[in-house]
Amino acid sequence: MSRATKNTLKFLGIRLVDLKNIFKTIFQNYPMPKIDDTKNIIREFFSLKEREYLYFGIALFAKRKKMWTKTDIVFIESLLLTKPAWDTIETITSELVSAFAKIYPNTAMEFLNSWSQSKNPWLKSSAIMYQRSFKADTNPEILHKFIVENMNTDNLIINKSIGSALRDYSKTDYEWVTNFVVQNSSQLDKVAKHEAIKWINKKGLI
């Protein structure tokens, strides 16, 4: 697992399926801490080197989403900025940012707009990808806005995020994605374009 990241990240080496079973066992057999204690526990896990501890911290906070308040977007933002790498950014975005946007859409949008226009590529990435699981509930105007704000770049993380967001939305509206890629071809990096139409090509839709 470390070699897959060119030894830039440390792992305990637990398979994802086994890790999920461990999390499930913990959540079923141990009482959940209070929300403030939960945050302190998560900070402790995020201070450890091995990525599996970070995954548990993310899963733990997701488990407490019924207790979230509007200010918890600040805590989520802090997690995005703590030891950022593709694995945690993708997971925090899908498990926490997306959920928060559904619970507190107005507050989320204030932060997402700020993230998209920030200088931090990880925050930009989260803003671009937060609707990946929304399917028919995706707001294409917001998707368009965040991608256009960030697409003229050679930053691999941002381009990978753009491609992933477009690829997943293509499963809902491939014509919209196709038109977007064609209309913005000169501004989109080849990484973003390749990933954006991967599913469309696989299905032979163009």
N, C-alpha and C positions, 0 to 999 in steps of 0.2 A: 504493500500500500504506500509506503514511503517512497519507493522507487518510482511509482506512478506519478509522484509529484516532484520527481528529480531530487528527492531527499530534502525538499524544502519544508515539509510538514512531518510531524511525528504521530504515530498511531500505536494503539495497543495491539491492533491486528485482529479485531473482532469483526466477523462478517456482519453486514448490515441486517440480514434476516435474524441473526442471533442477537444483535444489539436491540432490535425492536422487541424481541421476546423478553429480554432483560428489563427493558423499560416497562413493558406491560406487567411483568411480575411485580416490580417495585410499586407501580401505581395501584395495583390491585391489593397489595398486602400491607402497605404502610400508609399512615395518615398523612394528608397533605399539609404542609406548613402554611402559616399565615402569609398573605401576599408580600408583606415587607420582608419577612424571613426568607421567602422564596427568592426574592431579588438578591439578597445577600448570599444565599446558597449558589445561585447562578453565577454571581461574580466570582465566587471561589472556584467553581468549575472552569470558568473562562480564564482563570489565572494559571491553569495547568497546561502542560505542553501537549499532551495527546488529544487528538481531535475528538475522540469518542466522548470525552468529558464535556466538550462544547456541545456536542449533539444532544447529550442528556439535558444540559441546561436549557437548550432551545425547546426540547420536548416538554420539560417541566413547566416552562412559562406558557407554552401553548395549552397545557392542561389546565391552567388557571385563568383562561380567557374570560370566563364568566365573572371574574373578579376585577377585570381591567377597568381603569378609568381613562379619561381623555389624556391625562398626563403621562400615561404609560408609553406613549409613542416616543417620549424622550428616552426612556429606558431601552426601548427597542432600537432606537438610533445608536445608543451607546454600544449595543451588542454588534451592530453592523460595523462599527469602527474599532472593535476590539479583535485583534488578530485576524483581520479580514483575509479571506481566501475564497476561491470560487465555491468550495463545498459549503462553507457556512453562510456566505451571502445568499446563495441559492436557497438554502434551507430556511434561513431567517425570513427571507422574503416570502417564500411560499407558506410557511407555518405561522408567521407572526404578522408581517406587514399586510399580507392579503386579508388575514382575519380581522386585523384592526380596521382596515379600510371598509370592511362590511359592517362593523359595529359602530364606528365613528367616522363616517365618510367625509364630513366637512373638515374635521380636525386632521384627518389623514391627508386630505388634499392640500392643505396648507403646507404640510411637511414635504409631501411628494413634489410639489412645485419647487420648493426650496432645494430639495435634493437634486432634482433634474438640472437645476441651474447652478449647482455648487461646483467647486473645483475638484471634489473628491470622486474618483471613478467608481468607487464601491457604492456610494449613495446614489449616483447617477444610475448605476446598474440596477439597484433595487427599485427605483422609480420606474424604469423601463419595463421591468419584469413582473411587477406586482399583480398584474391582471392575467398572468399566464394560465391560471386555473379557472378563470371566470367564464370561459366558453361563450355562450350566447349572451351573458351578462356583461361582456367586455364593452367598454365605452371606446369605440374606435377613434373618436376625436381626441381623447386623452392619450391613447396609444400613439396616434399620429403626432401629437404635440411633443411628447417626451422623446420620441425617436428623432424628429426633425431638429430638436434642440441639441441633439448629441451625435448625429450620424456623420458629420464631416470630421472624422478623427481617425488616427491610426492606432488608437488605444485598443489593445486586444480584448480587454475585459468589457469595455463598452460595446464593441462590435459583436462580441459573442452574446452579450445580453440582448442586443437588438435582434440578432438572428434567432435567438431562442424565443423571444416574445412573438416575433412574426411567424415562426414555424408553428407554435402552438395555436395561434389565432387562425392560421390557415386551415386548421382542422374544423373550424367553425365557419369561416368565410374565406375560402381560397381565392375567390375573385378579387376581394378587397386587397388581400396581400399581394397577389399578382400585379394588380394595378399600381399599388404603392411601390413595389420594387421596380417596375418599368419606369414609372414617373420620376423616381429618385435614383435611378441607376448610377448616375455620375457622382452622386454624393455618398452612396453606400459603399463601404469597404467590401472587398471580395469575400471576407470571412462572414460578414453579415448576410450578404446576398446568397452565398452558398447554403447557409443554415436556414435562411428564410424559406427557400423553395424546396428544401430537402424532402419534406412530406408530400408536397405537391407533385414533385417529379416521381417519387416512389409510387404514387397512385396513378400516374400517367394522366394527370388532369391538364397539363399543358404540353 
